[in-house]
Structures are given as structure tokens and as C-alpha cells.
Amino acid sequence: MDIGIIGAGKVGCSIGKYFQEHRIPVAGYYSKTYESAKYAAEFTRSECFADLTDIILASDTLMIATPDDAVREVWDCIARYDIQHYTICHFSGSLSSDVFQGAAKKHASVCSVHPIYAFSDKNNSYQQLQNVYFTVEGDDEAVQYFTELFTGMGNHVI
């Protein structure tokens, strides 16, 4: 399992650091700006990717941690690649997994993950994630994958 995180803001940095603290492998970050991706990669001791292609090739799991209004655009870009057998999620609080139109035809498993938590900053929010509940909805395979991932770190998943 190699997790690529697209988006290096509060949620992306926090989730990546939380995974790193629990020894969950994070391949690295791709973001709108290279500087953001580089910061997140250094913060989580992972890689920084300057190109979407590179993070997709380095990962088998993709987590979209962009602003809500960018999720569909990011998905449309990802969907152009061979993502068969990938597990993909987004963290948007306002979108469901329906945003991943055509995922079944691409043989990708998709879901949305909603942490019941307000991320205040990218440097410290990860310290509170141990106490956070997560909701997960989407394809059965992706829901099972992320449920096991978060419960394995001690979180409650609904």
C-alpha cells in the first residue's frame, strides 16, 4: 500500500502526518503549488511530486484533499490514467462518492471519507486525529479498505 495525497493543505498535511505517526506508508504529495507539496512532503518525510502522473505511478491509493470545488476537476484528471485496482477517496465535506463518475468502468474503487473534525492548521491538527470519528461511504471495497485503515489506528468509523 502506497498512499499518494493530492492537496497539501490542512487536511492533506494532517492526514499524512497521522499516517506517518502510525507507520502507514505515504508515497508523497502533489499539490496546486510545488512549494505546498514540498512542505507537506518534508513534514511527513515523504516525497514531493511535481507532476500528477508521477504520484499516480508511485501510489496504489489516492486521497484527494483539495478544496471541495476542486475535487471533480482532480478526479477528471486522474480518470484519464490507468487506475485499475486503485482505491481513491476524497475528504470533501459537501460531496459524496458520486463525484467519481465512471470509476466502475475504470475498475477503481472509490469512496468519500469525512472526518468529524475541524482542521485548524496543517502543523498540529494531526495530534487530535486519534480521537476523531470518521464516516465513510462509497463502493464496498473502498469503504472496507478505509474502515480497516482507520480502525487499525484506533479510530471509530461509521
C-alpha positions as CSV (number, residue, x, y, z in Angstrom):
1,M,0.0,0.0,0.0
2,D,1.4,3.4,-1.1
3,I,-0.8,6.4,-0.4
4,G,-0.5,9.4,-2.6
5,I,-2.1,12.6,-1.3
6,I,-3.3,15.2,-3.7
7,G,-3.6,18.5,-1.8
8,A,-1.2,19.8,0.8
9,G,-3.4,22.0,2.9
10,K,-4.7,21.4,6.4
11,V,-6.4,18.1,5.8
12,G,-3.7,16.7,3.5
13,C,-0.8,17.5,5.8
14,S,-2.7,16.4,8.9
15,I,-3.8,13.0,7.4
16,G,-0.3,12.3,6.0
17,K,1.4,13.1,9.3
18,Y,-1.2,11.0,11.2
19,F,-0.4,8.1,8.9
20,Q,3.3,8.6,9.2
21,E,3.0,8.6,13.0
22,H,1.2,5.2,12.7
23,R,3.7,3.8,10.2
24,I,1.2,3.8,7.3
25,P,3.3,4.4,4.1
26,V,2.7,7.7,2.4
27,A,4.3,7.9,-1.1
28,G,4.1,11.6,-1.0
29,Y,2.3,14.8,-2.2
30,Y,1.1,16.5,-5.3
31,S,-0.5,19.9,-4.9
32,K,-1.5,23.0,-6.8
33,T,1.8,24.6,-6.0
34,Y,5.1,22.8,-5.8
35,E,6.0,24.7,-2.6
36,S,3.0,23.3,-0.8
37,A,3.7,19.8,-1.9
38,K,7.4,20.2,-0.8
39,Y,6.4,21.5,2.6
40,A,3.9,18.6,3.1
41,A,6.5,16.0,2.0
42,E,9.1,17.4,4.3
43,F,6.6,17.5,7.2
44,T,5.7,13.8,6.6
45,R,9.1,12.5,5.5
46,S,7.7,11.5,2.1
47,E,8.2,12.5,-1.5
48,C,7.2,15.6,-3.4
49,F,5.8,15.1,-6.8
50,A,5.8,17.9,-9.4
51,D,3.5,16.0,-11.8
52,L,0.2,14.2,-11.3
53,T,1.5,11.3,-13.4
54,D,4.4,10.7,-11.1
55,I,2.2,10.5,-7.9
56,I,-0.2,8.1,-9.7
57,L,2.6,5.8,-10.7
58,A,4.1,5.9,-7.2
59,S,0.8,5.0,-5.5
60,D,-1.9,2.4,-5.4
61,T,-4.2,4.5,-3.2
62,L,-5.0,8.2,-3.9
63,M,-6.5,10.6,-1.4
64,I,-7.9,13.9,-2.7
65,A,-7.6,16.5,0.0
66,T,-8.3,19.6,-2.1
67,P,-11.0,22.3,-1.6
68,D,-14.4,20.9,-2.3
69,D,-14.8,22.8,-5.6
70,A,-11.6,21.2,-7.0
71,V,-12.4,17.5,-6.3
72,R,-14.3,16.9,-9.5
73,E,-11.6,18.6,-11.6
74,V,-8.9,16.5,-9.9
75,W,-11.0,13.3,-10.4
76,D,-11.4,14.2,-14.1
77,C,-7.6,14.4,-14.4
78,I,-7.0,11.1,-12.5
79,A,-9.6,9.3,-14.5
80,R,-7.5,9.8,-17.7
81,Y,-4.9,7.3,-16.3
82,D,-4.9,3.6,-16.0
83,I,-6.2,3.4,-12.4
84,Q,-7.5,-0.2,-12.4
85,H,-7.4,-1.6,-8.9
86,Y,-6.7,1.8,-7.3
87,T,-8.5,2.8,-4.2
88,I,-9.4,6.5,-4.3
89,C,-11.1,8.8,-1.7
90,H,-11.8,12.4,-1.2
91,F,-12.3,14.3,2.1
92,S,-14.9,16.9,0.9
93,G,-17.5,17.6,3.5
94,S,-20.1,18.6,0.9
95,L,-19.6,15.8,-1.8
96,S,-20.4,12.1,-1.8
97,S,-18.6,9.4,-3.7
98,D,-20.9,10.1,-6.6
99,V,-18.4,12.7,-7.8
100,F,-16.2,9.8,-9.0
101,Q,-18.3,9.3,-12.2
102,G,-17.1,6.5,-14.3
103,A,-14.9,4.9,-11.6
104,A,-16.6,1.5,-12.1
105,K,-15.7,1.5,-15.8
106,K,-12.1,2.2,-14.8
107,H,-12.2,-0.6,-12.3
108,A,-11.2,1.7,-9.5
109,S,-12.8,1.5,-6.0
110,V,-13.9,4.9,-4.6
111,C,-15.4,6.5,-1.5
112,S,-15.6,9.7,0.5
113,V,-14.1,9.9,3.9
114,H,-15.5,12.5,6.3
115,P,-13.5,13.2,9.5
116,I,-15.9,14.7,12.1
117,Y,-13.3,17.3,12.9
118,A,-12.5,20.9,12.1
119,F,-8.8,21.1,11.0
120,S,-7.4,24.3,12.4
121,D,-3.9,24.1,10.9
122,K,-1.6,21.8,9.0
123,N,1.1,21.6,11.7
124,N,-0.8,20.4,14.7
125,S,-4.2,19.1,13.8
126,Y,-2.9,15.6,13.3
127,Q,-2.3,15.4,17.1
128,Q,-6.0,15.3,17.7
129,L,-7.0,12.8,15.0
130,Q,-6.7,9.8,17.4
131,N,-10.0,11.0,19.0
132,V,-11.8,11.7,15.7
133,Y,-14.7,9.7,14.3
134,F,-14.7,9.1,10.5
135,T,-17.7,8.4,8.2
136,V,-17.0,6.5,5.0
137,E,-19.4,6.0,2.1
138,G,-19.0,4.6,-1.4
139,D,-18.0,1.3,-3.0
140,D,-18.0,-1.7,-0.7
141,E,-14.3,-2.4,-1.4
142,A,-13.1,1.2,-0.7
143,V,-15.3,1.5,2.4
144,Q,-13.9,-1.7,3.8
145,Y,-10.3,-0.6,2.9
146,F,-10.6,2.8,4.7
147,T,-12.6,1.4,7.6
148,E,-9.9,-1.1,8.3
149,L,-7.2,1.6,7.8
150,F,-8.7,4.0,10.3
151,T,-10.0,1.4,12.9
152,G,-6.4,-0.1,12.8
153,M,-5.2,3.3,14.1
154,G,-7.8,3.2,16.8
155,N,-10.5,5.5,15.2
156,H,-14.2,4.9,15.2
157,V,-15.7,4.6,11.7
158,I,-19.3,4.9,10.8
